[in-house]
Amino acid sequence: MTTTPGPPRVLVAPREPLRPDVADTSGALAAQALRDEAMLTPKPGLVDARGGPHDDMNLTLLLASADALAAPIADCVKAAMSTPLGPGLRALIGAIGRDGEQRMLHATGGVNTHRGALWALGLLAAGLAATGSVEGAGGFAARLAAIDDPALPARAPSHGDRARLRYGASGARGEARRGFPHARRIALPALEAARAAGLSEDTARTDALLASMATLEDTCLLRRGGPEGLRAVREGAAAIMRAGGSGTVPGRALFDSLDAVCRRSRLSAGGSGDVLAAAIFLDSAAPCGRKPLTCAP
């Protein structure tokens, strides 16, 4: 495989083992996964060290938001370890999620940086704690997401809700009710395959992101660019992967073209950013025979 160094990338520090409480460890790993996703640079259609498509978001804000979500995600794990799967747990997770949103908004000055990621990582962390495997976590999350939150307050539809209703997309809710297949069965295998091919961790994570972008019905992209914007990003990401990924010379050229399209049209692939964070979390936290749940952030 012919490779090219490409633009400078943000490197991720190695992880060291430790033995704290499982819930606190899960929360710390989830926060670190969000930090890792944010720091990965460059990323088409997402905030990174260069900036991004949002006027109200930057890397510093995303890192503060990530740190604020460690505690609520740990609380999701504690809830799953003490309460059986059912309406009671769904109500408890819903209350934790609403508290987590307030923590996030306090940390960001009111900017919604990670609402979708909190939903995904909270459910997956709870599922990992309850079942001990990636597949089990997906099934647990799907069953939990299928239960309506009895205490859900009335509120104005989010941007994602509007895009979902306008275009008939399943959105984050549909992804959860299917057990987060893009994180478990697309991004995570792409991450592992790139590592097995000897690619750098940053390149592996970029290719995992692109694998998700190539197929995800991302409501963030639909809101910003409509069906045409979504199609352009999906086709662009798929072309990069067909060319061998972002680490090859032809793949890098296509990557730069997609990055330019996203920057010019201010397209935001926020859904795939959440998928990448979830895949990084599953990789670091799942007791899947390679890494125990007590890996450190």
N, C-alpha and C positions, 0 to 999 in steps of 0.2 A: 504494500500500500504506500503510495507516494504521499508524503506529508509536507505541510508548511507550518511554520511557527505561528503565523497569524498575529493579531494584536496582543499586547500584554494581557494576562489574565490574573485574577485575584486567586491566590492559592489558599487552600484550606489546611489548617493545622491538623496533625494526626491526633487520633483519639487514644486515650489511655484508660485502662480498666479501673473501676472503683466499685464500692459496695454500699451505696446509700439506699434509702427506701425506694422500692420499685416505682411508686407513683411520682416521687420527686425526680427520679432518674428519667422517667418517661417525659415529664414536663420539660426537663432540661434538654433532652434529646430533641424534642419537638421544636423548642425555641432555637436550638442550634441548626436544625434542618431549615427553618425559616431564614435564619441568618445566612446559611450557606447558599440558599436559592437567591437571596437578595444580592449577595456579594459576587456571584458568578458573573463575569464580564468578558465579552459582550453577550447580550441576549436580545434578539429581535423582539420588539413589541413589549418590552418589560423594563422596569426601572433597574438600573445597574449603576456601576461607579461613574458612568458617563452622564447619567440623567435618565430620562425616559419620557413616555408619552403623556404623563400627567403633570399639570402645572402645580398641583398641591402635594406632590410626592417626590421624595428623594431618598437616597440610600440611608442617610442618617435617620430619617423618620421610620423607614422600614425596620432598621435594626432595633430602634426603641420599641416599636410595636411587637417585634418578635420576643424581646425580653419580657414584655408585659403579659404575654400569653403562656409563659411557662407554668404559672400557678393555676390558671383555670384548666389547662390540659391535665395537670397533675390531679386536680379535683375530679375530672372525668374518670380517671383511672381509679381513684379511691371509690367513686360511686359504683363503678362496674365491679369492683372487688367486694362490695358490701351489699349490693342490691341485685336481685335476680332480674334478668331481662324481661321487661314488660312495661306497662303504662307507668308504674311508679318510677322506674329507672329513666324512662323517657322524660317524664316531668322533671326529674332531678337534673338530667343532662341539659334540658332546656333552660332551667334556672341558672345553671353554671355557665352556659353559653351566653346568656344575656348579661350576666355579671362580667364575663370575659370581654364582651363587646364594650362595656363601659370602661374597663381597664384599658383596652386598646385605644378608645377614643380619648381618654384622659392623657395617655402617653403621646398621642399624635396631634393633640389640639383639635380634635373633632373630625379628623380625616379617616375614612374607612379604608384601611390598608389591608387587613387580613380577615375580614368576616368569613369569607369562603374557606380560607385555610384553617381557621379555628374550628369550623364545622367538620371539615375533613379530618384534621389531625386529632381532634377531640374524640370523634367516633372511632377512628382507627386505633388510637392509643387505648381506649376502653376495650376494644375488641381484642387487641393483643394481650392485654392483662387478663381478660376473661378466658381466652382460648389458647394462647401460647403459640399461634402460628399465623402466617400472613393470610393463608386461605381462610382460616377460622376467623381472623379479624374482619375480613371482607364479609363473610356471612353474618357475623354478629352485627356489624355496622348496618348491613342491608335490612336485617330484621328490626333493628332499633329505629332506623330512619323511616320504616314503613308505618310506625306508630305515630299518630298525630299527637302533638304536644297539647295536653289539655289546658295548660296555662298560657298558651301563646297569646300575647296581647295584640290587639289590633294596631297596625301601624301602616304608614304609607308604603306602597310597593317599592322595593329597591330597584336600582338600575337593572340588575340581573333579572328580577321578576318581570319588569316591563319588557325586556328583550325576549324572555322565555314565552310570555303571553303573546307578544306581537308576532313572533316567528315560529311558534310551536316547538321550541327547543325544550329539551328535558332539563337543562341547567344543572346546578349543583345538587338540587334535590333528587333529580333522576339519577345522577352519578352515584349518590349515596345509596339510593334504594337498589342499585345494581351491585353494591359492594365495592365501589370505587375501582372499576375494572381498568381504567386508564393508568392509575397508579400501580396496581398490582400486576397487570398482565401486559402492559405496554412499556411504561417508563422504567419500571424496575428491571424487567428482562433486558431492555436496551442498555441500561446502566451496567448490568453484569456482563453483557456480551462485549461492550466496548472495553471494559477492563480486561476481559479474557483475551482480547486482541492486542493488549499491550498499550492501549491509549492512556494518556494522562487522565487524572481524575476530573479535571476541568472539562476536557474534551468528552469524556464519558458522560458527564452531567449535561453538557450541551446537547449531545446526541439523544439523551433520554428526554430532554425538553422538546427537541424537534420531533421525536417519535410521537409524543403526545399532541403536539401542534398539528401534525399531519392528519390526525383523525378526530380530535375532540371537537364537539359542537360547542364552541366557546362563546358563552353569552356576552362576555366582555368584548369580543371581536364583533359580534352581531350588533351590539349597541353602538360601537364606534363606526363600523364600516358596513353594516348591513350584510346581506348574504354575499355580496360581491367581495367585501373585505375579508369575510371568513373564508371564502373560496380561495382568494389570492394567497392568504397565509397558509392554508392547508396544502395547496398545490406547491407553494414555494418550499415548505418544510419537507414534503414528500420527495421533491426533486433533489434536495440536499442529501437525504438518506439514500436515495437510489444511486447517487454519485459516490457513495462510500462514506458519507458522514461529513461532519464539519472539520475533521482533521485532514482531509485530502485536499489536493490543489483544486480540482473541479468543485468539490463540495464547499470549500472556503469561498470561491468566487460566487457561487449561488447563495451562500450564507450572507455575504456582503450585500448582494442585490436584495435579498429579503429584508435585511436590516434597514437598508435605505428606503424601501417601500413602507415599512412600518413607521420609520421616523418621519418620512415626508407626510404620510396620511394620518399620523398619530394613532395608529392602531395599537390596541392594548390586548395582549394575550394573557390576561390575568388568570383565566381558568387553568391554562397549562402551567403557569407559574405555581399555582397551588398543587397541581398534579406532581410537579417536580419535587416540591417540598415534601409531599406525602411519600413519594418514592424514596427520597433520601432518609426520611424518618424510618420507614419500614426497613430499609437496608441496615440502619444503625441500631435499631431497637429490637427487631424480631429475633426470637430464639430459634433460628432456622437451621441450626447445625453449624453455622459459621460464626455468628456473633451472639453472645448472650444479651439478655435485656439489661444487664448491668454494665454495658459499654458506656463510656463517659462521653459527654458532649465535648 
